[in-house]
């Protein structure tokens, strides 16, 4: 659920098409209606929201959407990420997304979501 709004992101976990792990439903709990449904080629591993953006993480890609229009802003090709690891800033002004950048442990891609470009890569110690 997004902060104190009525917006809820639901990902299926079953084998039936309506419950597919490849389908994301943005649901308004106040009206009881689906706002938007998004379908992907592979299973959704993580979903992150802030007041401005929606991030959907698959094994080899991350998708960034404008939450107001639910329109795609960018697609990021990633290294294999079977656990859907990611971190997303709740801040709207300096909004960053962190994703694995290498199969080596501790290498992270920092992506500037506001400017839609890779900010840097960082290596943990």
TIFITOR-574009 format. One record per atom (N, C-alpha, C): atom name; x, y negated, z; residue in three letters. Coordinates in steps of 0.2 Angstrom, whole numbers, plus 2048, in hexadecimal, padded with zeros to 3 digits. Example, Ala and Ser with C-alpha at 12.3 -4.5 7.8 and 13.67 -1.06 7.14 Angstrom:
<recs>
site=N X=842 Y=81C Z=827 code=ALA
site=CA X=83E Y=816 Z=827 code=ALA
site=C X=842 Y=810 Z=827 code=ALA
site=N X=840 Y=80B Z=823 code=SER
site=CA X=844 Y=805 Z=824 code=SER
site=C X=840 Y=800 Z=827 code=SER
</recs>
This chain:
<recs>
site=N X=804 Y=806 Z=800 code=UNK
site=CA X=800 Y=800 Z=800 code=UNK
site=C X=804 Y=7FA Z=800 code=UNK
site=N X=802 Y=7F5 Z=7FC code=UNK
site=CA X=806 Y=7EF Z=7FC code=UNK
site=C X=805 Y=7EA Z=801 code=UNK
site=N X=809 Y=7E9 Z=806 code=UNK
site=CA X=808 Y=7E4 Z=80C code=UNK
site=C X=801 Y=7E5 Z=80F code=UNK
site=N X=7FE Y=7DF Z=80F code=UNK
site=CA X=7F7 Y=7DF Z=812 code=UNK
site=C X=7F2 Y=7DE Z=80C code=UNK
site=N X=7F3 Y=7E0 Z=806 code=UNK
site=CA X=7EE Y=7E0 Z=801 code=UNK
site=C X=7EB Y=7E6 Z=800 code=UNK
site=N X=7E6 Y=7E6 Z=7FC code=UNK
site=CA X=7E2 Y=7ED Z=7FB code=UNK
site=C X=7E5 Y=7F1 Z=7F5 code=UNK
site=N X=7EB Y=7EF Z=7F3 code=UNK
site=CA X=7EE Y=7F3 Z=7ED code=UNK
site=C X=7F2 Y=7F9 Z=7F0 code=UNK
site=N X=7F0 Y=7FF Z=7ED code=UNK
site=CA X=7F3 Y=805 Z=7EF code=UNK
site=C X=7F6 Y=809 Z=7E9 code=UNK
site=N X=7FC Y=80B Z=7E9 code=UNK
site=CA X=7FF Y=80F Z=7E3 code=UNK
site=C X=7FE Y=816 Z=7E5 code=UNK
site=N X=7FB Y=81A Z=7E1 code=UNK
site=CA X=7FA Y=821 Z=7E2 code=UNK
site=C X=7FD Y=826 Z=7DC code=UNK
site=N X=801 Y=82B Z=7DE code=UNK
site=CA X=804 Y=82F Z=7DA code=UNK
site=C X=801 Y=836 Z=7DB code=UNK
site=N X=7FF Y=83A Z=7D6 code=UNK
site=CA X=7FC Y=840 Z=7D7 code=UNK
site=C X=802 Y=845 Z=7D9 code=UNK
site=N X=800 Y=84B Z=7DB code=UNK
site=CA X=804 Y=850 Z=7DD code=UNK
site=C X=802 Y=857 Z=7DB code=UNK
site=N X=7FD Y=857 Z=7D7 code=UNK
site=CA X=7FA Y=85E Z=7D4 code=UNK
site=C X=7FB Y=85F Z=7CD code=UNK
site=N X=7F8 Y=865 Z=7CB code=UNK
site=CA X=7F9 Y=867 Z=7C4 code=UNK
site=C X=7F4 Y=864 Z=7BF code=UNK
site=N X=7EE Y=862 Z=7C2 code=UNK
site=CA X=7E9 Y=860 Z=7BE code=UNK
site=C X=7EB Y=859 Z=7BB code=UNK
site=N X=7E8 Y=857 Z=7B5 code=UNK
site=CA X=7EA Y=851 Z=7B2 code=UNK
site=C X=7E9 Y=84B Z=7B7 code=UNK
site=N X=7E3 Y=84B Z=7BA code=UNK
site=CA X=7E1 Y=845 Z=7BE code=UNK
site=C X=7E6 Y=845 Z=7C4 code=UNK
site=N X=7E9 Y=84A Z=7C6 code=UNK
site=CA X=7EE Y=84A Z=7CC code=UNK
site=C X=7F5 Y=84B Z=7CA code=UNK
site=N X=7F7 Y=84A Z=7C4 code=UNK
site=CA X=7FD Y=84B Z=7C2 code=UNK
site=C X=803 Y=846 Z=7C5 code=UNK
site=N X=809 Y=849 Z=7C7 code=UNK
site=CA X=80E Y=845 Z=7C9 code=UNK
site=C X=811 Y=841 Z=7C4 code=UNK
site=N X=80E Y=841 Z=7BE code=UNK
site=CA X=811 Y=83C Z=7B9 code=UNK
site=C X=80C Y=836 Z=7B8 code=UNK
site=N X=807 Y=836 Z=7BD code=UNK
site=CA X=802 Y=830 Z=7BC code=UNK
site=C X=802 Y=82C Z=7C2 code=UNK
site=N X=802 Y=826 Z=7C1 code=UNK
site=CA X=802 Y=821 Z=7C7 code=UNK
site=C X=7FB Y=81D Z=7C6 code=UNK
site=N X=7F8 Y=81C Z=7CB code=UNK
site=CA X=7F1 Y=819 Z=7CC code=UNK
site=C X=7F2 Y=813 Z=7D0 code=UNK
site=N X=7F1 Y=80D Z=7CE code=UNK
site=CA X=7F1 Y=807 Z=7D2 code=UNK
site=C X=7EA Y=806 Z=7D4 code=UNK
site=N X=7E8 Y=807 Z=7DB code=UNK
site=CA X=7E1 Y=807 Z=7DD code=UNK
site=C X=7E0 Y=801 Z=7E2 code=UNK
site=N X=7DA Y=7FE Z=7E1 code=UNK
site=CA X=7D8 Y=7F9 Z=7E5 code=UNK
site=C X=7D3 Y=7FC Z=7EA code=UNK
site=N X=7D5 Y=7FC Z=7F1 code=UNK
site=CA X=7D1 Y=7FF Z=7F6 code=UNK
site=C X=7CB Y=7FB Z=7F8 code=UNK
site=N X=7CC Y=7F5 Z=7F6 code=UNK
site=CA X=7C6 Y=7F0 Z=7F8 code=UNK
site=C X=7C0 Y=7F1 Z=7F3 code=UNK
site=N X=7C1 Y=7F2 Z=7ED code=UNK
site=CA X=7BC Y=7F3 Z=7E8 code=UNK
site=C X=7BB Y=7FB Z=7E7 code=UNK
site=N X=7C0 Y=7FF Z=7E9 code=UNK
site=CA X=7BF Y=806 Z=7E7 code=UNK
site=C X=7C0 Y=808 Z=7E0 code=UNK
site=N X=7C4 Y=804 Z=7DC code=UNK
site=CA X=7C5 Y=805 Z=7D5 code=UNK
site=C X=7CC Y=805 Z=7D4 code=UNK
site=N X=7CE Y=809 Z=7CE code=UNK
site=CA X=7D4 Y=809 Z=7CC code=UNK
site=C X=7D6 Y=803 Z=7C8 code=UNK
site=N X=7DB Y=800 Z=7C9 code=UNK
site=CA X=7DD Y=7FA Z=7C6 code=UNK
site=C X=7E1 Y=7FB Z=7BF code=UNK
site=N X=7E5 Y=800 Z=7C0 code=UNK
site=CA X=7E9 Y=802 Z=7BA code=UNK
site=C X=7EC Y=809 Z=7BB code=UNK
site=N X=7EC Y=80D Z=7B6 code=UNK
site=CA X=7EF Y=814 Z=7B6 code=UNK
site=C X=7F5 Y=814 Z=7B1 code=UNK
site=N X=7FB Y=816 Z=7B3 code=UNK
site=CA X=801 Y=817 Z=7AF code=UNK
site=C X=803 Y=81E Z=7AF code=UNK
site=N X=804 Y=820 Z=7A9 code=UNK
site=CA X=807 Y=827 Z=7A8 code=UNK
site=C X=80E Y=827 Z=7A5 code=UNK
site=N X=812 Y=82C Z=7A8 code=UNK
site=CA X=819 Y=82D Z=7A6 code=UNK
site=C X=81A Y=834 Z=7A3 code=UNK
site=N X=820 Y=834 Z=7A0 code=UNK
site=CA X=822 Y=83B Z=79D code=UNK
site=C X=824 Y=840 Z=7A2 code=UNK
site=N X=827 Y=83E Z=7A7 code=UNK
site=CA X=829 Y=842 Z=7AD code=UNK
site=C X=826 Y=840 Z=7B3 code=UNK
site=N X=828 Y=844 Z=7B8 code=UNK
site=CA X=825 Y=843 Z=7BF code=UNK
site=C X=827 Y=83C Z=7C2 code=UNK
site=N X=823 Y=839 Z=7C5 code=UNK
site=CA X=825 Y=833 Z=7C9 code=UNK
site=C X=828 Y=835 Z=7D0 code=UNK
site=N X=82E Y=832 Z=7D1 code=UNK
site=CA X=831 Y=834 Z=7D7 code=UNK
site=C X=831 Y=82F Z=7DD code=UNK
site=N X=830 Y=829 Z=7DB code=UNK
site=CA X=830 Y=823 Z=7E0 code=UNK
site=C X=82C Y=81D Z=7DD code=UNK
site=N X=828 Y=81A Z=7E1 code=UNK
site=CA X=825 Y=814 Z=7DF code=UNK
site=C X=826 Y=80F Z=7E4 code=UNK
site=N X=828 Y=809 Z=7E2 code=UNK
site=CA X=829 Y=803 Z=7E7 code=UNK
site=C X=826 Y=7FD Z=7E4 code=UNK
site=N X=823 Y=7F9 Z=7E9 code=UNK
site=CA X=81F Y=7F3 Z=7E7 code=UNK
site=C X=822 Y=7ED Z=7EB code=UNK
site=N X=821 Y=7E7 Z=7E9 code=UNK
site=CA X=822 Y=7E1 Z=7EC code=UNK
site=C X=81C Y=7DD Z=7EA code=UNK
site=N X=81B Y=7D7 Z=7EC code=UNK
site=CA X=815 Y=7D3 Z=7EA code=UNK
site=C X=815 Y=7D1 Z=7E2 code=UNK
site=N X=81B Y=7D2 Z=7DF code=UNK
site=CA X=81C Y=7D0 Z=7D8 code=UNK
site=C X=81D Y=7D6 Z=7D3 code=UNK
site=N X=820 Y=7DB Z=7D6 code=UNK
site=CA X=822 Y=7E0 Z=7D1 code=UNK
site=C X=821 Y=7E7 Z=7D4 code=UNK
site=N X=820 Y=7EC Z=7CF code=UNK
site=CA X=81F Y=7F3 Z=7D0 code=UNK
site=C X=825 Y=7F6 Z=7CD code=UNK
site=N X=828 Y=7FB Z=7D1 code=UNK
site=CA X=82E Y=7FF Z=7CE code=UNK
site=C X=82C Y=806 Z=7CE code=UNK
site=N X=82C Y=80A Z=7C9 code=UNK
site=CA X=82B Y=811 Z=7C8 code=UNK
site=C X=832 Y=815 Z=7C7 code=UNK
site=N X=834 Y=819 Z=7CB code=UNK
site=CA X=83A Y=81D Z=7CA code=UNK
site=C X=838 Y=824 Z=7C8 code=UNK
site=N X=83B Y=826 Z=7C2 code=UNK
site=CA X=83B Y=82D Z=7BF code=UNK
site=C X=842 Y=830 Z=7C0 code=UNK
site=N X=843 Y=836 Z=7BE code=UNK
site=CA X=84A Y=839 Z=7BF code=UNK
site=C X=84F Y=835 Z=7BB code=UNK
site=N X=84E Y=833 Z=7B5 code=UNK
site=CA X=853 Y=830 Z=7B1 code=UNK
site=C X=852 Y=828 Z=7AF code=UNK
site=N X=84C Y=826 Z=7B2 code=UNK
site=CA X=84A Y=81F Z=7B0 code=UNK
site=C X=847 Y=81B Z=7B6 code=UNK
site=N X=847 Y=815 Z=7B6 code=UNK
site=CA X=843 Y=811 Z=7BA code=UNK
site=C X=840 Y=80B Z=7B6 code=UNK
site=N X=839 Y=80B Z=7B7 code=UNK
site=CA X=835 Y=806 Z=7B4 code=UNK
site=C X=833 Y=800 Z=7B8 code=UNK
site=N X=834 Y=7FA Z=7B6 code=UNK
site=CA X=832 Y=7F4 Z=7BA code=UNK
site=C X=82C Y=7F1 Z=7B6 code=UNK
site=N X=827 Y=7F0 Z=7BA code=UNK
site=CA X=821 Y=7ED Z=7B8 code=UNK
site=C X=81F Y=7E6 Z=7BB code=UNK
site=N X=81C Y=7E1 Z=7B8 code=UNK
site=CA X=819 Y=7DB Z=7BB code=UNK
site=C X=813 Y=7DE Z=7BE code=UNK
site=N X=812 Y=7DD Z=7C5 code=UNK
site=CA X=80C Y=7E0 Z=7C8 code=UNK
site=C X=806 Y=7DC Z=7C7 code=UNK
site=N X=806 Y=7D5 Z=7C5 code=UNK
site=CA X=800 Y=7D2 Z=7C4 code=UNK
site=C X=7FD Y=7D4 Z=7BD code=UNK
site=N X=801 Y=7D5 Z=7B8 code=UNK
site=CA X=7FE Y=7D7 Z=7B2 code=UNK
site=C X=7FE Y=7DF Z=7B1 code=UNK
site=N X=802 Y=7E2 Z=7B5 code=UNK
site=CA X=804 Y=7E9 Z=7B4 code=UNK
site=C X=807 Y=7EA Z=7AD code=UNK
site=N X=80B Y=7E6 Z=7AB code=UNK
site=CA X=80F Y=7E7 Z=7A5 code=UNK
site=C X=816 Y=7E8 Z=7A6 code=UNK
site=N X=819 Y=7EC Z=7A2 code=UNK
site=CA X=820 Y=7EE Z=7A2 code=UNK
site=C X=825 Y=7E8 Z=7A1 code=UNK
site=N X=829 Y=7E8 Z=7A6 code=UNK
site=CA X=82F Y=7E2 Z=7A5 code=UNK
site=C X=835 Y=7E5 Z=7A2 code=UNK
site=N X=837 Y=7EB Z=7A5 code=UNK
site=CA X=83D Y=7EE Z=7A3 code=UNK
site=C X=83D Y=7F6 Z=7A5 code=UNK
site=N X=842 Y=7F9 Z=7A1 code=UNK
site=CA X=843 Y=800 Z=7A2 code=UNK
site=C X=84B Y=801 Z=7A3 code=UNK
site=N X=84C Y=804 Z=7A9 code=UNK
site=CA X=853 Y=805 Z=7AA code=UNK
site=C X=855 Y=80D Z=7AA code=UNK
site=N X=85A Y=80F Z=7A5 code=UNK
site=CA X=85C Y=815 Z=7A5 code=UNK
site=C X=861 Y=817 Z=7AB code=UNK
site=N X=860 Y=81C Z=7AE code=UNK
site=CA X=864 Y=81D Z=7B4 code=UNK
site=C X=867 Y=824 Z=7B4 code=UNK
site=N X=86C Y=825 Z=7B8 code=UNK
site=CA X=86F Y=82C Z=7B9 code=UNK
site=C X=86A Y=831 Z=7BB code=UNK
site=N X=86A Y=837 Z=7BB code=UNK
site=CA X=865 Y=83C Z=7BE code=UNK
site=C X=865 Y=83A Z=7C5 code=UNK
site=N X=85E Y=839 Z=7C7 code=UNK
site=CA X=85C Y=837 Z=7CE code=UNK
site=C X=857 Y=83B Z=7D0 code=UNK
site=N X=858 Y=842 Z=7D1 code=UNK
site=CA X=852 Y=846 Z=7D3 code=UNK
site=C X=84F Y=845 Z=7D9 code=UNK
site=N X=851 Y=841 Z=7DD code=UNK
site=CA X=84E Y=83F Z=7E4 code=UNK
site=C X=84A Y=839 Z=7E3 code=UNK
site=N X=84B Y=835 Z=7DE code=UNK
site=CA X=848 Y=82F Z=7DD code=UNK
site=C X=84A Y=829 Z=7E2 code=UNK
site=N X=851 Y=82A Z=7E3 code=UNK
site=CA X=854 Y=825 Z=7E8 code=UNK
site=C X=854 Y=81E Z=7E5 code=UNK
site=N X=851 Y=819 Z=7E9 code=UNK
site=CA X=851 Y=812 Z=7E7 code=UNK
site=C X=850 Y=80E Z=7ED code=UNK
site=N X=852 Y=808 Z=7ED code=UNK
site=CA X=850 Y=803 Z=7F2 code=UNK
site=C X=84E Y=7FC Z=7EE code=UNK
site=N X=848 Y=7F9 Z=7F0 code=UNK
site=CA X=845 Y=7F3 Z=7ED code=UNK
site=C X=844 Y=7EE Z=7F2 code=UNK
site=N X=847 Y=7E8 Z=7F0 code=UNK
site=CA X=846 Y=7E2 Z=7F5 code=UNK
site=C X=83F Y=7E0 Z=7F5 code=UNK
site=N X=83C Y=7DE Z=7FB code=UNK
site=CA X=835 Y=7DC Z=7FB code=UNK
site=C X=835 Y=7D4 Z=7FA code=UNK
site=N X=83B Y=7D1 Z=7FA code=UNK
site=CA X=83C Y=7CA Z=7F8 code=UNK
site=C X=83A Y=7C8 Z=7F1 code=UNK
site=N X=836 Y=7C3 Z=7F0 code=UNK
site=CA X=834 Y=7C1 Z=7E9 code=UNK
site=C X=839 Y=7BD Z=7E5 code=UNK
site=N X=83D Y=7B9 Z=7E9 code=UNK
site=CA X=842 Y=7B4 Z=7E6 code=UNK
site=C X=848 Y=7B7 Z=7E4 code=UNK
site=N X=84B Y=7BB Z=7E9 code=UNK
site=CA X=851 Y=7BF Z=7E7 code=UNK
site=C X=850 Y=7C7 Z=7E7 code=UNK
site=N X=84D Y=7C9 Z=7E2 code=UNK
site=CA X=84A Y=7D0 Z=7E2 code=UNK
site=C X=84F Y=7D4 Z=7DE code=UNK
site=N X=851 Y=7D9 Z=7E2 code=UNK
site=CA X=856 Y=7DE Z=7DF code=UNK
site=C X=854 Y=7E5 Z=7E0 code=UNK
site=N X=856 Y=7E9 Z=7DC code=UNK
site=CA X=854 Y=7F1 Z=7DC code=UNK
site=C X=85B Y=7F4 Z=7DC code=UNK
site=N X=85C Y=7F9 Z=7E0 code=UNK
site=CA X=862 Y=7FD Z=7E1 code=UNK
site=C X=860 Y=804 Z=7DF code=UNK
site=N X=864 Y=807 Z=7DA code=UNK
site=CA X=863 Y=80E Z=7D7 code=UNK
site=C X=86A Y=811 Z=7D7 code=UNK
site=N X=86A Y=818 Z=7D7 code=UNK
site=CA X=871 Y=81B Z=7D6 code=UNK
site=C X=874 Y=819 Z=7D0 code=UNK
site=N X=87A Y=818 Z=7CF code=UNK
site=CA X=87E Y=816 Z=7C9 code=UNK
site=C X=882 Y=81B Z=7C6 code=UNK
site=N X=883 Y=821 Z=7CA code=UNK
site=CA X=888 Y=826 Z=7C8 code=UNK
site=C X=886 Y=82C Z=7CC code=UNK
site=N X=889 Y=832 Z=7C9 code=UNK
site=CA X=888 Y=838 Z=7CD code=UNK
site=C X=88D Y=839 Z=7D3 code=UNK
site=N X=892 Y=834 Z=7D3 code=UNK
site=CA X=896 Y=834 Z=7D9 code=UNK
site=C X=892 Y=831 Z=7DF code=UNK
site=N X=893 Y=833 Z=7E5 code=UNK
site=CA X=890 Y=830 Z=7EA code=UNK
site=C X=892 Y=829 Z=7EC code=UNK
site=N X=88D Y=825 Z=7EE code=UNK
site=CA X=88E Y=81E Z=7F0 code=UNK
site=C X=88F Y=819 Z=7EB code=UNK
site=N X=88D Y=81B Z=7E4 code=UNK
site=CA X=88E Y=815 Z=7DF code=UNK
site=C X=886 Y=813 Z=7DE code=UNK
site=N X=885 Y=80D Z=7DE code=UNK
site=CA X=87E Y=80A Z=7DE code=UNK
site=C X=87E Y=805 Z=7D9 code=UNK
site=N X=879 Y=805 Z=7D4 code=UNK
site=CA X=877 Y=7FF Z=7D0 code=UNK
site=C X=873 Y=7FA Z=7D3 code=UNK
site=N X=875 Y=7F4 Z=7D3 code=UNK
site=CA X=871 Y=7EF Z=7D6 code=UNK
site=C X=86E Y=7EB Z=7D0 code=UNK
site=N X=867 Y=7EB Z=7D0 code=UNK
site=CA X=864 Y=7E8 Z=7CA code=UNK
site=C X=860 Y=7E2 Z=7CC code=UNK
site=N X=861 Y=7DC Z=7C9 code=UNK
site=CA X=85D Y=7D6 Z=7CA code=UNK
site=C X=856 Y=7D6 Z=7C7 code=UNK
site=N X=851 Y=7D7 Z=7CA code=UNK
site=CA X=84A Y=7D8 Z=7C8 code=UNK
site=C X=847 Y=7D2 Z=7C5 code=UNK
site=N X=849 Y=7CC Z=7C8 code=UNK
site=CA X=846 Y=7C6 Z=7C5 code=UNK
site=C X=849 Y=7C4 Z=7BF code=UNK
site=N X=850 Y=7C5 Z=7BE code=UNK
site=CA X=853 Y=7C4 Z=7B8 code=UNK
site=C X=853 Y=7C9 Z=7B3 code=UNK
site=N X=851 Y=7CF Z=7B5 code=UNK
site=CA X=851 Y=7D5 Z=7B1 code=UNK
site=C X=858 Y=7D7 Z=7AE code=UNK
site=N X=85D Y=7D7 Z=7B2 code=UNK
site=CA X=864 Y=7DA Z=7B0 code=UNK
site=C X=867 Y=7DD Z=7B6 code=UNK
site=N X=86C Y=7E1 Z=7B4 code=UNK
site=CA X=871 Y=7E4 Z=7B9 code=UNK
site=C X=875 Y=7DF Z=7BC code=UNK
site=N X=875 Y=7DF Z=7C3 code=UNK
site=CA X=878 Y=7DA Z=7C7 code=UNK
site=C X=87F Y=7DC Z=7C8 code=UNK
site=N X=880 Y=7E2 Z=7CA code=UNK
site=CA X=887 Y=7E5 Z=7CB code=UNK
site=C X=886 Y=7EC Z=7CD code=UNK
site=N X=88C Y=7F0 Z=7CE code=UNK
site=CA X=88C Y=7F6 Z=7D1 code=UNK
site=C X=890 Y=7F6 Z=7D7 code=UNK
site=N X=88E Y=7F9 Z=7DC code=UNK
site=CA X=892 Y=7F9 Z=7E2 code=UNK
site=C X=894 Y=801 Z=7E4 code=UNK
site=N X=899 Y=801 Z=7E7 code=UNK
site=CA X=89C Y=808 Z=7EA code=UNK
site=C X=89C Y=807 Z=7F1 code=UNK
site=N X=899 Y=80C Z=7F5 code=UNK
site=CA X=899 Y=80D Z=7FC code=UNK
site=C X=89F Y=80F Z=7FE code=UNK
site=N X=8A1 Y=80E Z=805 code=UNK
site=CA X=8A7 Y=810 Z=807 code=UNK
site=C X=8A6 Y=816 Z=80C code=UNK
</recs>
